[in-house]
Amino acid sequence: MKRIVICTCLLLALAAPDLHAAEGGAYLGLYGGLSLVDGAKNDGATGSFNFDFKTGYAAAVTLGYDLRENYPNIGIGRVEIEAAYRSNRLDEVEFTQTALPTQGDMRVASLMLNTFGEYREVLPLIPYVGGGIGLARVEIDQVRFGEVLLFDDSNTVFAWQVGGGFGWQLGRFLALDLGYRYFSTVDLRFTGADGERFKSRYDNHTVLLGARIDF
């Protein structure tokens, strides 16, 4: 075990000059993690009710460009396109007088344009912060109480996110990434199985672990 630790430290030390000398360029990012949805308040013609969600999962793929030191007038950071997917099971629907345990899912597919500023003075650690804007398709899928269908609809709306995290440069072409995103949409409008229209929101806390591969 000691030999493994010593060899790892030597490899990182030898790689350090390359980390600073590495040029920017295109990269591919692959991520997976946890999706936590805030309880959503919904307003309809006959009153309000709430959705409560279980912890779910998230996955994302990014294609971007790392500016590094090549564009000092812009800054040090990254610009990327992100395709992401989040899925959470509903736990229950809370009405004024009662709460119904339910079956069903809230699924969100999004396409975002992100930008992140990086601090690269403490390599191999790379703290970053930023955000993005884009579109999200939010689907409330087959929400049932027993055999009774309550909701089954979808809505495509404007979405935005902010977040940050830490990268860890493993070499010239690979970096690990641990990050957090607060993801939200504008008001959603769904139609219930009974034909009643209602307004809702989607606010998500996403924790992602992944890797960026430079081309």
Rosetta silent file (secondary structure, phi, psi, omega in degrees, C-alpha in Angstrom):
SEQUENCE: MKRIVICTCLLLALAAPDLHAAEGGAYLGLYGGLSLVDGAKNDGATGSFNFDFKTGYAAAVTLGYDLRENYPNIGIGRVEIEAAYRSNRLDEVEFTQTALPTQGDMRVASLMLNTFGEYREVLPLIPYVGGGIGLARVEIDQVRFGEVLLFDDSNTVFAWQVGGGFGWQLGRFLALDLGYRYFSTVDLRFTGADGERFKSRYDNHTVLLGARIDF
SCORE:     score description
SCORE:     0.000 S_00000001
   1 L     0.000  -42.150  179.938    0.000    0.000    0.000 S_00000001
   2 H   -61.737  -40.189  179.730    2.836    2.421    0.866 S_00000001
   3 H   -62.590  -38.934  179.497    4.464    1.759   -2.500 S_00000001
   4 H   -63.426  -44.998  179.166    1.178    2.550   -4.280 S_00000001
   5 H   -61.891  -44.118 -179.322    0.803    5.861   -2.404 S_00000001
   6 H   -63.771  -44.229  179.453    4.429    6.847   -3.103 S_00000001
   7 H   -62.956  -40.220  178.726    4.135    5.974   -6.792 S_00000001
   8 H   -62.187  -44.909  178.917    0.871    7.949   -7.073 S_00000001
   9 H   -62.203  -40.400  179.306    2.463   11.036   -5.492 S_00000001
  10 H   -65.291  -40.350  179.120    5.457   10.799   -7.825 S_00000001
  11 H   -64.116  -41.676  177.830    3.196   10.533  -10.880 S_00000001
  12 H   -64.512  -39.533  179.210    1.198   13.594   -9.803 S_00000001
  13 H   -65.056  -41.736  178.663    4.399   15.539   -9.197 S_00000001
  14 H   -67.428  -30.958 -178.452    5.756   14.609  -12.620 S_00000001
  15 H   -79.587  -17.836 -174.326    2.456   15.555  -14.230 S_00000001
  16 H   -54.204  -47.146  178.315    2.284   18.996  -12.559 S_00000001
  17 H   -58.786  -37.855  179.724    4.308   20.880  -15.225 S_00000001
  18 H   -65.569  -33.509 -179.766    2.073   19.400  -17.929 S_00000001
  19 H   -61.698  -42.525 -179.459   -1.032   20.588  -16.082 S_00000001
  20 H   -73.214  -30.897 -175.623    0.110   24.188  -16.240 S_00000001
  21 H   -86.056  -13.838 -175.466    1.310   23.881  -19.825 S_00000001
  22 L   -59.057  138.180  179.141   -1.790   22.175  -21.147 S_00000001
  23 L   -88.597  159.932  176.709   -3.626   24.119  -23.822 S_00000001
  24 L   -76.010  178.962  179.228   -7.346   24.720  -23.942 S_00000001
  25 E   156.870 -171.220 -177.805   -9.686   23.121  -26.414 S_00000001
  26 E   -72.493  152.632  178.075  -12.793   21.047  -26.862 S_00000001
  27 E  -147.540  160.297  174.977  -13.878   18.530  -24.241 S_00000001
  28 E  -119.949  131.896  179.290  -16.528   15.909  -23.550 S_00000001
  29 E  -118.432  138.628  178.229  -18.088   15.533  -20.091 S_00000001
  30 E  -127.355  129.284 -171.704  -19.991   12.539  -18.696 S_00000001
  31 E  -139.454  153.383  170.257  -21.873   12.805  -15.367 S_00000001
  32 E  -147.910  156.417 -179.470  -24.222   10.954  -13.046 S_00000001
  33 E   175.885 -155.697 -174.426  -25.658   11.787   -9.646 S_00000001
  34 E  -103.409  144.463  176.647  -28.591   12.609   -7.390 S_00000001
  35 E  -120.988  119.229  179.073  -31.738   14.593   -8.172 S_00000001
  36 E  -121.024  119.961 -175.353  -33.618   16.210   -5.268 S_00000001
  37 E  -104.353  130.948  173.195  -36.829   18.095   -6.076 S_00000001
  38 L   -64.621  145.556  173.797  -38.368   20.704   -3.788 S_00000001
  39 L   -55.552  128.210 -173.081  -41.998   20.039   -2.875 S_00000001
  40 E  -101.132  126.147  173.396  -44.016   21.755   -5.602 S_00000001
  41 E   -86.759  133.602 -178.304  -47.102   23.839   -4.853 S_00000001
  42 E  -121.063  139.259 -178.800  -49.752   23.643   -7.563 S_00000001
  43 E  -121.960  125.981  177.103  -52.658   26.030   -8.108 S_00000001
  44 E  -127.911 -177.429 -176.851  -55.846   25.139   -9.996 S_00000001
  45 L   -65.971  -29.563 -176.870  -59.362   26.491  -10.368 S_00000001
  46 L  -100.462    6.569  178.232  -60.662   24.417   -7.448 S_00000001
  47 E   137.684 -168.995 -177.414  -57.772   25.046   -5.060 S_00000001
  48 E  -117.285  157.476  176.231  -54.136   24.196   -4.409 S_00000001
  49 E  -154.487  164.074 -174.982  -52.254   20.967   -3.748 S_00000001
  50 E  -122.260  146.097  169.015  -48.630   19.886   -3.341 S_00000001
  51 E   -99.481  134.161  170.280  -46.363   17.267   -4.895 S_00000001
  52 E  -116.134  137.188 -171.608  -43.806   15.553   -2.642 S_00000001
  53 E  -119.321  153.146  170.075  -40.943   13.668   -4.285 S_00000001
  54 L   -88.826  161.241  175.157  -38.495   10.929   -3.440 S_00000001
  55 L   -63.344  133.634 -178.215  -34.762   11.274   -4.119 S_00000001
  56 E  -122.381 -157.468 -176.902  -34.054   10.430   -7.748 S_00000001
  57 E  -126.995  160.855  178.461  -31.203   10.298  -10.204 S_00000001
  58 E  -139.179  150.193  175.522  -29.637   12.589  -12.788 S_00000001
  59 E  -143.773  148.583 -177.954  -27.377   12.098  -15.800 S_00000001
  60 E  -151.034  149.395  172.486  -25.736   14.593  -18.139 S_00000001
  61 E  -127.623  133.613  179.505  -23.505   14.818  -21.193 S_00000001
  62 E  -124.931  147.517  172.545  -21.631   18.014  -22.052 S_00000001
  63 E  -130.920  118.259 -172.270  -19.713   19.180  -25.097 S_00000001
  64 E  -145.932 -172.893  179.536  -17.705   22.311  -24.517 S_00000001
  65 E  -133.731  128.381  178.237  -14.613   24.427  -25.004 S_00000001
  66 E   -95.089  117.619 -175.885  -12.015   25.203  -22.338 S_00000001
  67 L   -72.364  -33.109 -174.912  -10.611   28.718  -22.785 S_00000001
  68 L    49.205 -130.578 -176.500   -7.609   28.224  -20.434 S_00000001
  69 L   -98.994    8.656 -170.195   -5.129   31.095  -20.937 S_00000001
  70 L   -78.744  -20.111 -175.782   -5.834   31.611  -24.628 S_00000001
  71 L  -131.326   74.359 -175.213   -8.416   34.423  -24.330 S_00000001
  72 L   -61.478  -25.988  179.301   -7.330   36.836  -21.558 S_00000001
  73 L   -72.364  -21.001  178.994   -9.931   39.419  -22.609 S_00000001
  74 L   -94.370  -46.906 -179.394  -12.694   36.889  -21.883 S_00000001
  75 L   127.602  179.075 -179.657  -11.298   35.130  -18.833 S_00000001
  76 L   -99.063  121.646 -178.693  -10.397   31.652  -17.645 S_00000001
  77 E   169.744 -160.803 -174.601  -13.240   29.181  -17.834 S_00000001
  78 E  -136.567  149.405  171.503  -15.445   26.983  -19.983 S_00000001
  79 E  -124.955  133.980 -173.765  -18.425   27.302  -22.342 S_00000001
  80 E  -150.991  158.643  167.965  -20.516   24.200  -23.000 S_00000001
  81 E  -104.333  131.889 -176.193  -23.752   22.686  -24.247 S_00000001
  82 E  -122.637  127.278  169.799  -25.332   20.316  -21.724 S_00000001
  83 E  -108.296  121.848 -174.173  -27.966   17.647  -22.317 S_00000001
  84 E  -132.294  158.567  179.209  -29.327   16.378  -18.985 S_00000001
  85 E  -139.517  130.864  178.260  -32.010   14.060  -17.658 S_00000001
  86 E  -128.418  140.114 -178.815  -33.548   14.041  -14.170 S_00000001
  87 E  -140.866  131.984  177.936  -36.083   11.578  -12.787 S_00000001
  88 E  -138.254  136.861  173.320  -37.901   11.481   -9.436 S_00000001
  89 E   -79.015  139.877  172.361  -40.682    9.267   -8.119 S_00000001
  90 E   -75.099  139.545  176.957  -43.649   11.005   -6.530 S_00000001
  91 E   -92.376  -50.844  178.540  -44.147   10.132   -2.875 S_00000001
  92 E  -161.304  161.807  173.133  -47.579   11.656   -2.321 S_00000001
  93 E  -111.581  123.356 -177.285  -49.994   14.374   -3.407 S_00000001
  94 E  -101.118  117.800  172.736  -51.149   16.621   -0.561 S_00000001
  95 L   -99.626 -179.424 -175.348  -54.597   18.167   -0.810 S_00000001
  96 L   -61.030  -42.213 -173.592  -56.205   20.514    1.756 S_00000001
  97 L  -103.645  -13.827 -173.648  -57.813   17.761    3.811 S_00000001
  98 L  -156.106  164.239  174.288  -55.749   14.699    2.966 S_00000001
  99 E  -123.303  128.873 -176.774  -52.534   13.307    1.469 S_00000001
 100 E  -106.512  121.342  171.470  -52.692   10.507   -1.095 S_00000001
 101 E   -65.545  133.308 -171.955  -49.771    8.094   -1.556 S_00000001
 102 L  -128.517  164.227  169.135  -49.197    7.957   -5.286 S_00000001
 103 E  -115.886  143.329  179.988  -47.363    6.157   -8.044 S_00000001
 104 E   146.509  174.315 -174.425  -45.773    8.074  -10.896 S_00000001
 105 E  -135.693  151.656  166.431  -42.740   10.024  -11.992 S_00000001
 106 E  -112.240  118.323 -176.855  -41.553   13.540  -12.675 S_00000001
 107 E  -122.244  137.394 -176.831  -39.080   13.448  -15.555 S_00000001
 108 E  -133.198  121.159  172.067  -37.137   16.376  -16.972 S_00000001
 109 E  -109.689  129.250 -174.833  -35.013   16.448  -20.132 S_00000001
 110 E  -132.666  151.931  173.191  -33.091   19.688  -20.634 S_00000001
 111 E  -128.651  116.774 -170.900  -30.736   21.311  -23.138 S_00000001
 112 E  -125.304  149.468  168.618  -28.655   24.118  -21.629 S_00000001
 113 E  -106.037  114.868 -174.922  -25.958   26.581  -22.659 S_00000001
 114 E  -113.498  154.844  169.732  -23.577   26.930  -19.695 S_00000001
 115 E  -140.552  135.854 -177.816  -20.586   29.027  -18.829 S_00000001
 116 E  -131.082  130.979  171.786  -18.244   28.477  -15.867 S_00000001
 117 E   -89.374  138.201 -176.235  -15.429   30.613  -14.536 S_00000001
 118 E  -117.562  151.929  172.355  -12.463   28.680  -13.157 S_00000001
 119 L  -115.319  109.000 -170.526   -9.715   29.383  -10.648 S_00000001
 120 L  -109.556   23.860 -178.382   -6.630   27.489  -11.810 S_00000001
 121 L   -89.229   -3.537 -177.940   -4.004   28.783   -9.375 S_00000001
 122 L  -124.432   37.864  179.046   -4.215   25.757   -7.053 S_00000001
 123 L   -53.755  142.889   11.706   -3.759   22.932   -9.576 S_00000001
 124 L   -83.936   -0.716  176.943   -4.571   20.092   -9.678 S_00000001
 125 E   -78.123  134.748 -178.105   -7.652   21.422   -7.797 S_00000001
 126 E  -131.323   90.686  173.225   -9.892   23.625   -9.992 S_00000001
 127 E   -67.662  146.948  178.826  -12.755   25.429   -8.205 S_00000001
 128 E  -149.151  158.205  177.498  -15.422   26.792  -10.557 S_00000001
 129 E  -150.423  149.732 -179.424  -18.733   28.647  -10.503 S_00000001
 130 E   174.717 -155.365 -177.856  -21.258   29.606  -13.181 S_00000001
 131 E  -172.626 -175.063 -178.438  -24.668   28.996  -14.670 S_00000001
 132 E  -163.977  167.900  177.413  -26.708   28.453  -17.777 S_00000001
 133 E  -134.235  157.301  178.879  -29.979   28.959  -19.644 S_00000001
 134 E   173.001 -151.441 -178.716  -31.982   26.739  -21.961 S_00000001
 135 E  -122.845  148.524  177.730  -35.117   24.659  -22.428 S_00000001
 136 E  -135.589  136.453  171.237  -36.614   21.855  -20.361 S_00000001
 137 E  -102.224  112.382 -176.678  -39.327   19.344  -21.137 S_00000001
 138 E  -103.572  123.024 -176.500  -41.027   18.526  -17.831 S_00000001
 139 E  -120.607  125.038  172.068  -43.202   15.406  -17.809 S_00000001
 140 E  -103.251  108.823 -162.102  -45.506   14.313  -15.018 S_00000001
 141 E  -111.258  119.158  170.684  -45.994   10.697  -15.966 S_00000001
 142 E    49.059   52.606  176.384  -48.808    8.294  -14.987 S_00000001
 143 E   -80.229  117.974 -174.355  -49.447    9.664  -11.501 S_00000001
 144 E  -130.425  148.580  167.362  -52.027    7.339   -9.948 S_00000001
 145 E  -111.547  101.657 -170.797  -53.771    6.744   -6.661 S_00000001
 146 L    66.397 -123.306  178.350  -54.409    3.020   -6.835 S_00000001
 147 L   -95.858    0.141 -176.220  -56.038    2.496  -10.231 S_00000001
 148 E   -89.314  120.458  176.796  -57.224    6.107  -10.508 S_00000001
 149 E   -78.232  124.823  179.552  -55.211    8.263  -12.916 S_00000001
 150 E  -100.500  -47.697 -175.378  -54.647   11.751  -11.490 S_00000001
 151 E  -143.794  142.382  173.633  -52.081   13.387  -13.794 S_00000001
 152 E  -163.856   92.908 -173.128  -50.328   12.569  -17.069 S_00000001
 153 E  -158.162  171.280  178.744  -49.063   15.567  -19.024 S_00000001
 154 E  -145.618  161.912 -176.699  -45.924   17.423  -20.164 S_00000001
 155 E  -152.669  135.076  176.143  -44.756   20.988  -20.716 S_00000001
 156 E  -108.805  123.871 -171.760  -41.718   22.537  -22.482 S_00000001
 157 E  -142.391  170.571  174.369  -40.508   25.777  -20.882 S_00000001
 158 E   -70.391  141.015  179.673  -37.551   28.085  -20.341 S_00000001
 159 E  -134.961  157.177  177.058  -35.069   26.847  -17.711 S_00000001
 160 E  -145.686  161.071  177.872  -32.019   28.204  -15.909 S_00000001
 161 E  -152.730  153.602  172.399  -29.410   26.944  -13.478 S_00000001
 162 E  -134.183  157.220  179.924  -26.559   28.146  -11.279 S_00000001
 163 E   173.558 -173.084 -178.959  -23.928   26.139   -9.502 S_00000001
 164 E  -167.495 -175.409 -179.594  -20.311   25.369   -8.863 S_00000001
 165 E   169.671 -159.700 -177.837  -17.930   22.649   -7.843 S_00000001
 166 E  -136.925  131.280  169.944  -14.407   21.360   -7.977 S_00000001
 167 E   -99.449  158.548  175.478  -12.411   19.746  -10.723 S_00000001
 168 E  -134.991  108.144 -175.136   -9.324   17.615  -10.140 S_00000001
 169 E   -74.887  117.150 -179.337   -6.858   17.535  -13.022 S_00000001
 170 L   -93.782  -14.989 -178.490   -5.462   14.022  -13.422 S_00000001
 171 L   177.682 -169.941 -177.729   -3.389   14.764  -16.487 S_00000001
 172 L   -68.279  -23.670 -170.953   -3.385   16.813  -19.657 S_00000001
 173 L  -121.018    4.603 -175.955   -6.506   15.135  -21.010 S_00000001
 174 E  -144.173  134.615  175.802   -8.599   14.092  -18.014 S_00000001
 175 E  -139.611  134.499  170.999  -10.233   15.860  -15.044 S_00000001
 176 E   -80.897  156.121 -175.332  -12.660   14.569  -12.430 S_00000001
 177 E  -144.260  124.533  173.052  -15.575   16.844  -11.551 S_00000001
 178 E  -120.133  118.451 -173.217  -17.789   17.066   -8.456 S_00000001
 179 E  -142.637  165.580  177.917  -20.474   19.732   -8.769 S_00000001
 180 E  -125.737  140.177  175.642  -23.805   21.105   -7.599 S_00000001
 181 E  -130.887  132.196  165.873  -26.552   22.681   -9.728 S_00000001
 182 E   -98.779  115.011 -172.324  -29.665   24.542   -8.667 S_00000001
 183 E  -115.895  132.811 -176.502  -31.985   24.001  -11.632 S_00000001
 184 E  -146.135  158.995  176.633  -35.328   25.753  -12.074 S_00000001
 185 E  -123.756  166.173  168.376  -37.990   26.495  -14.672 S_00000001
 186 L   -70.853  176.340 -177.509  -40.558   29.201  -15.222 S_00000001
 187 L   -56.970  136.674  177.134  -44.135   28.339  -14.242 S_00000001
 188 E   -98.024  150.706  177.322  -45.430   25.088  -15.693 S_00000001
 189 E  -129.478  115.493 -178.542  -49.004   24.543  -16.892 S_00000001
 190 E  -117.366  164.306  173.044  -50.463   21.048  -16.802 S_00000001
 191 E  -120.815  125.337  179.022  -53.867   19.485  -17.325 S_00000001
 192 E   -74.153  171.196 -179.206  -55.078   16.827  -14.876 S_00000001
 193 L   -63.730  -23.581  178.695  -56.881   13.649  -15.846 S_00000001
 194 L   -86.563    2.617  178.678  -60.176   15.346  -14.922 S_00000001
 195 L    91.933   -6.432 -179.452  -59.506   18.165  -17.416 S_00000001
 196 L   -77.735  132.296  176.857  -58.664   20.807  -14.821 S_00000001
 197 E   -88.821  143.766  178.389  -55.682   23.000  -15.689 S_00000001
 198 E  -145.156  157.501 -179.150  -53.218   23.939  -12.982 S_00000001
 199 E  -104.793  138.913 -176.811  -50.003   25.906  -12.587 S_00000001
 200 E  -140.460  175.759  175.647  -46.882   24.368  -11.065 S_00000001
 201 L  -134.499  160.978  175.843  -43.149   24.923  -10.557 S_00000001
 202 L  -134.307  117.254  178.218  -40.041   22.781  -10.791 S_00000001
 203 E  -130.418  124.900 -170.259  -37.015   23.466   -8.562 S_00000001
 204 E  -129.644  141.707  171.851  -34.233   20.897   -8.401 S_00000001
 205 E  -111.747  117.637 -175.124  -30.999   20.382   -6.476 S_00000001
 206 E  -117.407  130.110  173.879  -28.591   18.210   -8.472 S_00000001
 207 E  -113.022  122.618 -173.753  -25.310   16.706   -7.262 S_00000001
 208 E  -123.163  140.370  172.520  -23.135   15.354  -10.091 S_00000001
 209 E  -125.494  131.428 -178.272  -19.919   13.343  -10.245 S_00000001
 210 E  -165.935 -161.390 -178.038  -18.209   12.830  -13.551 S_00000001
 211 E  -142.316  146.430  173.600  -15.211   13.334  -15.784 S_00000001
 212 E  -112.140  130.672 -178.707  -14.133   15.747  -18.509 S_00000001
 213 E  -115.280  118.259  179.546  -12.034   14.420  -21.377 S_00000001
 214 E   -80.380  141.890  177.475  -10.059   16.922  -23.461 S_00000001
 215 L   -83.983    0.000    0.000   -9.749   16.335  -27.207 S_00000001
